[in-house]
Amino acid sequence: MPGPTLWVMFGLAAVTFLAVSFVVAPYGRHARPGFGPVIPARLGWVVMESPAVFALLAFFWTGEAPAQPGALVLLGLWLLHYLQRTFVFPFRMRAHGKTMPVLIAAMAFGFNVFNAFLNGRWLSGAGRYPLEWLWDVRFVLGAALFLLGLSINWWADAVLRTLRAPGDTGYRIPHGGLYERISCPNYFGELLEWFGFALAAWSWAGLAFAVYTFANLAPRAMAHHRWYRETFPEYPQVRKALIPFVW
């Protein structure tokens, strides 16, 4: 069963779900004044995501036990996502002239430190990941789900990047693939990633992070979905917000 620190993460998920259901985080297409000082969006992304790389590595390598083979592979999956999210994604996004509230970056930074502590310590101590874990059905299915979600997430981001010509700051309706079924395939892919990771690691820490990811992204996906429908009268009615054919 999860300990007190993990219950804090589940509690944060509940609070976050309620909060962002009523107040859409003010960045990206939902940027608006009234949330304090701002910084360039690209800098904000790097700063707020960096603990998921550096703090995770610090907590992992200072854990209670020597690194286990299975834990090293799980660490590799984690870094595959976060190295791209921290050091590639911000420099490929169309961020010229865009800003992010310092408050949002600071809150995300703090969350990522906490999450890195939970998952880094689990991978380096609480979990048991000998070499044989790598052909356990839970790891195989979870890793496959993670890689599928990662591929969807990267593909969806690439589609959004190519919607606008250089210098164009407007928004367009994305088309193709999962965009014909849902408004936010990038978020759907990220959910698959972290529920897959939770399965591959078979850990409470991984599950808590996956639940938090849903709590954070599901309301934002609904906000995106409403925005598309309000902004574009011709927006396809068949599309759901986050989960194909369901929601």
ROPANU-744819 format. One record per atom (N, C-alpha, C): x, y, z; residue in three letters. Coordinates in steps of 0.001 Angstrom, whole numbers, padded with zeros to 6 digits, always signed. Layout:
residues N
XYZALA...
END
This chain:
residues 247
+000839-001200+000000MET+000000+000000+000000MET+000875+001252+000000MET+000379+002348-000591PRO+001178+003572-000625PRO+001366+004159+000766PRO+002557+004773+000981GLY+002834+005429+002238GLY+002297+006850+002247GLY+002538+007588+003351PRO+002001+008943+003480PRO+002432+009879+002348PRO+003696+009789+001926THR+004169+010696+000877THR+003448+010440-000432THR+003184+009175-000727LEU+002458+008859-001953LEU+001007+009311-001875LEU+000415+009243-000695TRP-000951+009740-000558TRP-001014+011244-000816TRP+000082+011941-000516VAL+000135+013373-000836VAL-000013+013571-002341VAL+000657+012719-003138MET+000551+012840-004590MET-000879+012575-005063MET-001519+011567-004527PHE-002915+011314-004896PHE-003809+012483-004483PHE-003519+013076-003317GLY-004273+014247-002892GLY-004050+015431-003806GLY-002806+015632-004243LEU-002499+016699-005191LEU-003258+016500-006502LEU-003391+015258-006912ALA-004127+014970-008145ALA-005576+015431-008015ALA-006200+015129-006881ALA-007590+015529-006682ALA-007729+017049-006666ALA-006824+017716-005954VAL-006877+019178-005870VAL-006636+019799-007238VAL-005653+019270-007967THR-005325+019801-009292THR-006495+019626-010249THR-007126+018468-010226PHE-008259+018225-011117PHE-009360+019257-010884PHE-009677+019507-009634LEU-010726+020476-009321LEU-010289+021888-009713LEU-009040+022232-009407ALA-008557+023590-009669ALA-008551+023906-011159ALA-007936+023013-011955VAL-007803+023337-013381VAL-009093+023062-014153VAL-010076+022446-013509SER-011393+022326-014130SER-012115+023655-014125SER-011789+024504-013145PHE-012469+025791-013025PHE-011595+026960-013489PHE-010268+026828-013374VAL-009353+027891-013794VAL-008342+027280-014755VAL-008478+027586-016035VAL-007579+027033-017038VAL-006197+027673-016882VAL-005162+026844-016803ALA-003799+027363-016636ALA-003480+028359-017750ALA-002981+029559-017384PRO-002844+030656-018355PRO-001548+030615-019161PRO-001392+029613-019991TYR-000263+029597-020917TYR-000727+028965-022223TYR+000099+029114-023276GLY-000300+028614-024584GLY-001477+029415-025120GLY-002433+028737-025732ARG-003589+029430-026314ARG-004492+030041-025256ARG-004303+029636-024001HIS-005122+030167-022916HIS-004405+031265-022122HIS-003289+031765-022660ALA-002542+032822-021973ALA-003404+034069-021810ALA-003306+034698-020635ARG-004050+035913-020359ARG-003394+036626-019187ARG-003580+037935-019075PRO-002958+038677-017975PRO-003655+038390-016654PRO-003004+038858-015583GLY-003616+038742-014266GLY-003017+037676-013375GLY-001909+037063-013816PHE-001288+035998-013021PHE+000152+036338-012644PHE+000447+037629-012528GLY+001757+038052-012059GLY+002781+038172-013173GLY+004054+038328-012791PRO+005115+038512-013787PRO+005255+037290-014693PRO+005775+037544-015894VAL+005918+036476-016878VAL+007363+036370-017331VAL+007701+035218-017926ILE+009008+034978-018525ILE+008770+034404-019916ILE+009778+034425-020786PRO+009601+033808-022105PRO+009155+032355-021974PRO+008214+031952-022810ALA+007635+030611-022708ALA+008693+029522-022845ALA+009643+029726-023759ARG+010674+028707-023965ARG+011515+028514-022702ARG+011905+029610-022072LEU+012662+029527-020822LEU+011827+028854-019740LEU+010551+029206-019674GLY+009685+028598-018673GLY+009610+027092-018801GLY+009506+026598-020036TRP+009438+025150-020253TRP+010713+024469-019772TRP+011864+025023-020133VAL+013135+024406-019732VAL+013262+024380-018216VAL+012959+025504-017590VAL+013101+025595-016130VAL+012172+024617-015431VAL+010901+024602-015817MET+009947+023801-015053MET+010102+022301-015287MET+010616+021895-016448GLU+010775+020468-016713GLU+012132+019922-016262GLU+013095+020789-016031SER+014455+020331-015740SER+014578+019433-014502SER+013799+019632-013425PRO+013928+018708-012295PRO+013608+017262-012649PRO+012759+017055-013663ALA+012409+015689-014062ALA+013617+014964-014645ALA+014636+015722-015034VAL+015897+015120-015481VAL+016911+015113-014345VAL+017260+016292-013847PHE+018376+016415-012913PHE+018038+015923-011516PHE+016856+016282-010995ALA+016490+015816-009660ALA+016249+014311-009659ALA+015609+013801-010727LEU+015382+012360-010816LEU+016706+011609-010795LEU+017672+012067-011576LEU+018990+011406-011589LEU+019656+011483-010216LEU+019545+012628-009548ALA+020153+012781-008232ALA+019526+011829-007218ALA+018198+011755-007197PHE+017527+010861-006246PHE+017794+009397-006591PHE+017889+009105-007884PHE+018140+007724-008296PHE+019532+007265-007866PHE+020533+008065-008157TRP+021909+007641-007896TRP+022309+007741-006432TRP+021520+008413-005607THR+021802+008476-004175THR+020830+007605-003392THR+020233+006622-004067GLY+019272+005726-003424GLY+019917+004765-002458GLY+019081+003922-001878GLU+019517+003021-000823GLU+020326+001839-001332GLU+020123+001443-002574ALA+020747+000217-003082ALA+021438+000497-004416ALA+022383-000373-004802PRO+023009-000224-006121PRO+021957-000320-007228PRO+022218+000353-008324ALA+021263+000365-009437ALA+021038-001048-009963ALA+019778-001435-010116GLN+019419-002746-010632GLN+019218-002676-012151GLN+019467-003784-012866PRO+019338-003743-014339PRO+017988-003255-014822PRO+016905-003775-014229GLY+015577-003346-014653GLY+015324-001886-014349GLY+015846-001415-013223ALA+015672-000010-012857ALA+016384+000901-013844ALA+017533+000483-014342LEU+018261+001292-015326LEU+017471+001425-016623LEU+016786+000348-017025VAL+015964+000422-018239VAL+014770+001341-018009VAL+014144+001246-016848LEU+013032+002138-016527LEU+013501+003592-016478LEU+014681+003806-015920LEU+015264+005149-015924LEU+015441+005643-017356LEU+015891+004752-018249GLY+016061+005125-019642GLY+014750+005538-020296GLY+013649+004835-019987LEU+012344+005213-020528LEU+011938+006600-020032LEU+012113+006807-018745TRP+011781+008111-018151TRP+012545+009232-018854TRP+013858+009044-019005LEU+014688+010087-019614LEU+014388+010256-021094LEU+013961+009199-021767LEU+013594+009313-023177LEU+012495+010361-023346LEU+011552+010370-022425HIS+010498+011391-022470HIS+011025+012749-022048HIS+011699+012810-020889TYR+011992+014111-020299TYR+013194+014825-020901TYR+014129+014110-021481LEU+015191+014816-022197LEU+014618+015533-023410LEU+013682+014867-024106GLN+013036+015516-025242GLN+012159+016669-024774GLN+011406+016467-023698ARG+010478+017488-023231ARG+011210+018720-022690ARG+012404+018507-022133THR+013128+019609-021517THR+014045+020341-022492THR+014728+019588-023358PHE+015794+020195-024157PHE+015550+020186-025665PHE+014485+019545-026123VAL+014172+019523-027553VAL+012857+020246-027818VAL+011797+019814-027167PHE+010470+020391-027388PHE+010436+021914-027269PHE+011022+022517-026208PRO+010915+023980-026092PRO+011558+024734-027248PRO+012576+024137-027875PHE+013285+024833-028940PHE+012713+024538-030322PHE+011714+023677-030365ARG+011023+023406-031621ARG+009625+024025-031646ARG+009124+024397-030484MET+007789+024982-030417MET+007798+026403-031004MET+006647+026830-031497ARG+006494+028182-032032ARG+006265+029118-030840ARG+007342+029604-030254ALA+007234+030340-029002ALA+007666+031791-029117ALA+007931+032277-030327HIS+008394+033652-030472HIS+007349+034643-029939HIS+007769+035455-028975GLY+006882+036450-028404GLY+005929+035926-027353GLY+005908+034623-027101LYS+004984+034060-026123LYS+005627+034031-024740LYS+004781+034171-023733THR+005263+034198-022359THR+004509+033191-021503THR+005025+032996-020300MET+004409+032096-019328MET+004512+032758-017956MET+003460+032735-017155PRO+003566+033301-015802PRO+004642+032588-014981PRO+005415+033361-014249VAL+006425+032775-013366VAL+005762+031821-012382VAL+004548+032151-011952LEU+003815+031308-011011LEU+003626+029900-011561LEU+003247+029783-012847ILE+003025+028468-013454ILE+004327+027689-013514ILE+005403+028345-013950ALA+006702+027666-014039ALA+007169+027213-012666ALA+006974+028061-011642ALA+007424+027717-010297ALA+006632+026539-009728ALA+005323+026544-009942MET+004500+025437-009445MET+004883+024127-010132MET+005095+024179-011439ALA+005486+022972-012164ALA+006870+022505-011731ALA+007780+023441-011493PHE+009120+023093-011009PHE+009029+022339-009692PHE+008248+022888-008752GLY+008104+022236-007456GLY+007482+020862-007568GLY+006445+020730-008403PHE+005835+019416-008589PHE+006840+018425-009148PHE+007633+018832-010135ASN+008577+017917-010757ASN+009676+017477-009799ASN+010067+018349-008863VAL+011025+017933-007830VAL+010398+016851-006963VAL+009171+017079-006533PHE+008473+016110-005679PHE+008281+014784-006409PHE+007848+014847-007650ASN+007630+013633-008434ASN+008941+012896-008685ASN+010016+013647-008934ALA+011328+013025-009121ALA+011781+012307-007852ALA+011480+012897-006703PHE+011819+012247-005429PHE+011076+010923-005293PHE+009762+010940-005536LEU+008971+009723-005373LEU+009444+008617-006312LEU+009578+008932-007595ASN+009920+007898-008562ASN+011397+007550-008541ASN+012263+008528-008282GLY+013689+008226-008184GLY+014000+007309-007022GLY+013396+007595-005873ARG+013629+006751-004697ARG+013000+005367-004879ARG+011847+005315-005541TRP+011234+004001-005757TRP+012115+003146-006652TRP+012582+003713-007745LEU+013408+002946-008680LEU+014735+002521-008064LEU+015222+003299-007109SER+016545+003008-006555SER+016503+002307-005209SER+015309+002027-004688GLY+015270+001403-003373GLY+014044+000558-003124GLY+012862+001164-003194ALA+011635+000449-002839ALA+011290-000643-003841ALA+011556-000403-005114GLY+011239-001393-006138GLY+012312-002455-006271GLY+011936-003594-006796ARG+012886-004681-007026ARG+012882-004999-008514ARG+014002-004718-009198TYR+014060-004828-010647TYR+015314-005579-011106TYR+015380-006865-010819PRO+016505-007658-011331PRO+016395-007800-012844PRO+017393-008410-013442LEU+017420-008565-014891LEU+016179-009297-015396LEU+015695-010273-014615GLU+014530-011044-015051GLU+013281-010192-015199GLU+013251-009022-014550TRP+012072-008166-014655TRP+011818-007734-016092TRP+012874-007688-016896LEU+012756-007166-018251LEU+011959-008081-019165LEU+011716-009310-018787TRP+010817-010154-019582TRP+009578-010570-018788TRP+009319-009888-017693ASP+008043-010033-016993ASP+006953-009415-017867ASP+005791-010037-017928VAL+004718-009561-018802VAL+004304-008139-018459VAL+004394-007769-017179ARG+004020-006408-016798ARG+004983-005391-017396ARG+006269-005711-017351PHE+007236-004782-017943PHE+007072-004718-019453PHE+006926-005853-020090VAL+006837-005888-021554VAL+005624-005099-022037VAL+004462-005350-021445LEU+003256-004628-021854LEU+003352-003146-021513LEU+003865-002854-020321GLY+003977-001459-019906GLY+004943-000678-020771GLY+006095-001267-021075ALA+007065-000579-021921ALA+006511-000374-023328ALA+005785-001364-023840ALA+005179-001208-025171ALA+004149-000076-025165ALA+003343+000005-024102LEU+002355+001077-023994LEU+003046+002437-023881LEU+004119+002479-023104PHE+004879+003725-022963PHE+005412+004189-024310PHE+006027+003293-025072LEU+006611+003671-026357LEU+005543+004049-027377LEU+004395+003372-027318LEU+003279+003762-028186LEU+002826+005179-027854LEU+002646+005461-026572GLY+002227+006789-026155GLY+003254+007850-026511GLY+004526+007528-026342LEU+005591+008468-026706LEU+005538+008798-028190LEU+005345+007779-029018SER+005265+007997-030465SER+004084+008882-030826SER+002930+008632-030194ILE+001743+009452-030451ILE+001993+010893-030013ILE+002578+011066-028842ASN+002847+012397-028311ASN+003773+013183-029232ASN+004858+012578-029681TRP+005809+013264-030561TRP+005172+013568-031916TRP+004416+012603-032447TRP+003756+012822-033738TRP+002753+013971-033643TRP+001947+013981-032581ALA+000925+015018-032428ALA+001558+016397-032300ALA+002642+016504-031555ASP+003341+017779-031443ASP+003888+018229-032795ASP+004392+017277-033582ALA+004923+017620-034905ALA+003826+018152-035822ALA+002634+017551-035748VAL+001508+018035-036560VAL+001179+019473-036202VAL+001145+019794-034916LEU+000824+021152-034485LEU+001889+022144-034948LEU+003145+021721-034929ARG+004219+022629-035365ARG+004119+022985-036831ARG+003609+022063-037645THR+003580+022295-039088THR+002303+022982-039565THR+001392+023312-038650LEU+000147+023945-039043LEU+000354+025381-039517LEU+001390+026039-038996ARG+001590+027454-039293ARG+002878+027682-040058ARG+002814+028606-040989ALA+004008+029009-041720ALA+004862+029884-040814ALA+006171+030026-041128PRO+007025+030907-040330PRO+006440+032314-040235PRO+006382+032824-039012GLY+005838+034153-038808GLY+004341+034192-038561GLY+003651+033110-038833ASP+002206+033039-038623ASP+001940+032737-037152ASP+001149+033564-036506THR+000870+033371-035079THR-000548+032878-034815THR-001330+032671-035869GLY-002697+032204-035692GLY-002778+030712-035428GLY-003973+030249-035118TYR-004212+028830-034869TYR-005011+028234-036015TYR-004810+026953-036256ARG-005490+026228-037317ARG-006082+024934-036750ARG-007009+024342-037486ILE-007557+023034-037085ILE-006607+021942-037567ILE-006084+021127-036666PRO-005226+020021-037107PRO-006049+018890-037701PRO-005448+018174-038649HIS-006117+017048-039302HIS-005150+015877-039424HIS-005732+014696-039632GLY-004943+013495-039874GLY-004797+012631-038637GLY-004763+011315-038854GLY-004530+010383-037759GLY-005528+010549-036632GLY-005018+010538-035403LEU-005883+010650-034228LEU-006568+012010-034131LEU-006048+013012-034837TYR-006718+014310-034820TYR-008108+014249-035452TYR-008409+013199-036203GLU-009755+013041-036741GLU-010727+012524-035691GLU-010188+012056-034562ARG-011041+011474-033523ARG-011044+012266-032223ARG-009926+012921-031899ILE-009842+013666-030636ILE-009119+014990-030862ILE-009373+015924-029979SER-008753+017241-030092SER-007327+017266-029586SER-006975+016362-028686CYS-005663+016420-028027CYS-004937+015073-028042CYS-004510+014597-029214PRO-003733+013354-029248PRO-002420+013442-028482PRO-001843+014642-028386ASN-000601+014791-027629ASN-000820+014448-026158ASN-001937+014882-025588TYR-002243+014550-024204TYR-002614+013071-024063TYR-003355+012548-025010PHE-003707+011121-024996PHE-002438+010272-024999PHE-001476+010639-025858GLY-000215+009906-025906GLY+000522+009972-024583GLY+000513+011143-023951GLU+001223+011270-022676GLU+000564+010433-021582GLU-000745+010345-021599LEU-001419+009474-020638LEU-001037+008018-020838LEU-000992+007574-022116LEU-000557+006203-022380LEU+000859+005973-021864LEU+001710+006958-022050GLU+003100+006837-021579GLU+003154+006529-020089GLU+002499+007360-019288TRP+002713+007252-017843TRP+001909+006140-017203TRP+000773+005762-017788PHE+000121+004555-017290PHE+000925+003328-017719PHE+001548+003386-018910GLY+002443+002314-019321GLY+003650+002218-018418GLY+004211+003351-018050PHE+005363+003350-017137PHE+004984+002765-015780PHE+003800+003147-015285ALA+003348+002604-013997ALA+003233+001087-014044ALA+002750+000563-015174LEU+002651-000880-015340LEU+004034-001510-015453LEU+004914-000905-016239ALA+006259-001453-016425ALA+007043-001459-015123ALA+006852-000429-014296ALA+007551-000353-013017ALA+006787-001070-011906ALA+005495-001320-012147TRP+004618-001943-011154TRP+004802-001264-009793TRP+004643+000070-009813SER+004954+000840-008613SER+003829+001791-008255SER+003676+002027-006960TRP+002725+003023-006490TRP+003149+004416-006928TRP+004463+004666-006947ALA+004946+005986-007361ALA+004580+006257-008813ALA+004765+005253-009663GLY+004400+005406-011068GLY+002908+005604-011244GLY+002099+004851-010481LEU+000647+004990-010580LEU+000199+006372-010106LEU+000795+006844-009013ALA+000427+008169-008508ALA+000716+009246-009549ALA+001852+009127-010228PHE+002190+010102-011265PHE+001224+009997-012440PHE+000868+008790-012831ALA-000073+008616-013938ALA-001435+009223-013594ALA-001900+008999-012375VAL-003181+009565-011949VAL-003097+011090-011940VAL-001982+011624-011448TYR-001816+013080-011454TYR-001794+013620-012885TYR-001128+012911-013789THR-001071+013344-015185THR-002477+013447-015761THR-003310+012449-015484PHE-004699+012515-015940PHE-005419+013704-015315PHE-005236+013910-014010ALA-005914+015003-013323ALA-005523+016357-013893ALA-004294+016476-014352ASN-003803+017734-014905ASN-004214+017920-016364ASN-004111+016853-017168LEU-004315+016980-018602LEU-005771+016864-019038LEU-006568+016078-018336ALA-007952+015891-018769ALA-008743+017203-018778ALA-008700+018010-017705PRO-009424+019288-017778PRO-008859+020228-018838PRO-007536+020199-019048ARG-006957+021069-020074ARG-007386+020606-021468ARG-007486+019306-021661ALA-007983+018801-022940ALA-009410+019272-023182ALA-010233+019260-022161MET-011599+019751-022304MET-011615+021246-022635MET-010692+022004-022016ALA-010603+023434-022313ALA-010178+023652-023760ALA-009213+022869-024248HIS-008809+022946-025656HIS-009997+022620-026569HIS-010723+021573-026221HIS-011849+021113-027029HIS-012909+022212-027138HIS-013239+022821-026005ARG-014216+023926-026024ARG-013695+025093-026849ARG-012404+025386-026695TRP-011809+026509-027436TRP-011897+026275-028936TRP-011576+025068-029383TYR-011673+024754-030809TYR-013110+024964-031304TYR-014077+024470-030556ARG-015471+024566-030994ARG-015969+026012-030999ARG-015512+026800-030044GLU-015918+028196-029980GLU-015216+029038-031042GLU-013982+028663-031383THR-013179+029460-032312THR-013475+029123-033759THR-013761+027853-034031PHE-013969+027407-035407PHE-015376+026793-035540PHE-016328+027512-036122PRO-017686+026974-036292PRO-017705+025667-037080PRO-016711+025479-037968GLU-016666+024280-038795GLU-015934+023116-038126GLU-015608+023265-036847TYR-014842+022212-036174TYR-015625+020904-036191TYR-014978+019779-036573PRO-015699+018501-036703PRO-016383+018073-035406PRO-017662+017832-035483GLN-018440+017454-034300GLN-018147+016030-033831GLN-017592+015210-034709VAL-017327+013822-034351VAL-016182+013690-033357VAL-015363+014706-033272ARG-014183+014599-032409ARG-014557+014686-030932ARG-013911+013809-030145LYS-013987+013895-028695LYS-012823+014750-028209LYS-012735+014951-026898ALA-011679+015793-026359ALA-010363+015037-026193ALA-010410+013867-025544LEU-009176+013220-025121LEU-009092+011745-025454LEU-010192+011012-025325ILE-010170+009563-025529ILE-011053+009216-026721ILE-010483+008612-027755PRO-011262+008325-028978PRO-012568+007583-028677PRO-013671+008062-029288PHE-014995+007471-029217PHE-015645+007540-027832PHE-014918+008038-026835VAL-015420+007980-025469VAL-015643+009368-024873VAL-014585+010187-024854TRP-014668+011455-024103TRP-013769+012518-024696TRP
END
